[in-house]
Amino acid sequence: MSALKKSSSSATPLVRRLLIIDDDAELCELLAEYLQPEGFQLDAVHTGSEAVEKALSADYALLVLDVMLPGLRGFDVLQKIRAASRIPVIMLTARGEDVDRILGLEIGADDYLPKPFNPRELAARIHAVLRRTDEARTRDAGSAGEELVRVGDLELSPASRVVRRSNHELDLTSVEFDLLKLFLSSPGVVFEREYLAHSVLGRDLTPFDRSIDVHVSNLRRKLGSAPDGGERIKAIRGAGYLYALPLKSKAR
């Protein structure tokens, strides 16, 4: 375990601490040097066994987690962290390994970036995830008086960020919750993939980027079929996705 960069005595409260979990020490040093001018202080650990304790023992704004780690793999690390915390996580995956990306998002990663990558792209992803997270907290703080959103058998609480289906609480990731809240705000309306990316990921889609599709797929699986047996979230070819209006109950 090593602290790569320490903030100076003149550092402002705006400096945010990140933890990178990667066995490539040189890469960690490079990222520390690159991200410090971006307003971040980086700590690093190089094994999965160190990662969980370190991630949960300090006040980090975000984790950067490599899939390939000695000992405990990145997926196992993510599962252990998600059992105790909703801290934002960006996963680093091998280029072309779509299965790794899908699995990471299913477990609860907020975003992913394939290796090798440009540090500028990682910085952009970090800023995007933190901006979305900060905006969600601000909305949540101001939503205490908001009414529950009910569509069919679903009930969504903006204040507590809890979703229930037929009074059964669903275990959704932060991105999945934000997606569902957006869909339920306008059932029957088609949302373009690019708009969804901006709204829930805080960034543009890149070429061949299937992040939104994976998040929507995970959300569909967790929601299950509608009471009438139909799909809740429908893909509209060439357009995007919509939440289908219930057949026997109107959205409120």
Secondary structure, DSSP 8 states (H G I E B T S, - for coil): -EE-----TT--TT-EEEEEE-S-HHHHHHHHHHHGGGTEEEEEE-SHHHHHHHHHHS--SEEEEES--SSS-HHHHHHHHHTT----EEEEEETT-HHHHHHHHHHT-SEEEEES--HHHHHHHHHHHHHHHHHHHHHHHT-TT---EEETTEEEETTTTEEEETTEE----HHHHHHHHHHHHSTT--EEHHHHIIIIISS---TT--HHHHHHHHHHHHH-S-TTSS-SEEEETTTEEEE---SSS---
